[in-house]
Amino acid sequence: MVYGLFVSILFYRTISFKGLYEIVLDSARLTCMILFIVVGALLFGQVITMMEIPQKICNFMANLPLSHMTILWMTLVFILILGALMDEFSILLIIYPVLYYIFVKTFHFDSIWFALVFVFTLEVGLVAPPVGINLFVVQGIDRTARFEEVVRGVLPFALLMVAAIFLVVYIKPLSLWLPRLVG
């Protein structure tokens, strides 16, 4: 990155020093915006953890008289909603260990498979309106774009990700053949 910047400024002269100042300033603004979102989500995650909400929800779900796949789909919807409201780091730290225990240790799902399904669902949540963090990041990059335009642009990719979740859930060997080949 530094090499590319060096070449752009000195050899190709496509970036002036004034342009470099603008690039650094825009990068700082975007980084601050992302950090404020992450800090807010981390604080929200801390409050949820102190109230022991994830443990209560997961204990409730583990004791439901439903099939394991039904509980999995309920959990995926829950993760999708959380992904739209919180950042992925907080969800991974707070929710994943509890869900891992329920689905891998109690229901005997494959750990790699469950991790893939969890991450795929979480990624869909990060681009899901109204509060999908990645939507605000994209809108911060292009300030002329309206939020509705960003959502419309992301929608086809989100639908493809949902299709990938269905494929991985119902065709387990699709996600496990490479790890089994290596291990």
Buried (B, 14 or more C-beta within 10 A) or exposed (E): EEEEEEEBBEEEEEBEEEEEEEEEEEEEEEEEBBEEBBEEBBEBBEEBBEEEEBEEBBEEBBEEEEEEEEBBBEBBEBBBEBBBBBBBEBBBEBBBEBBBEBBBEEBEBBEBBBBBBBBBBBBBBBBBBEBBBBBBBBBBEEEEBEEEEBBEBBEEEBEEBBEBBEEBBEEBEBBBEEEEEEE
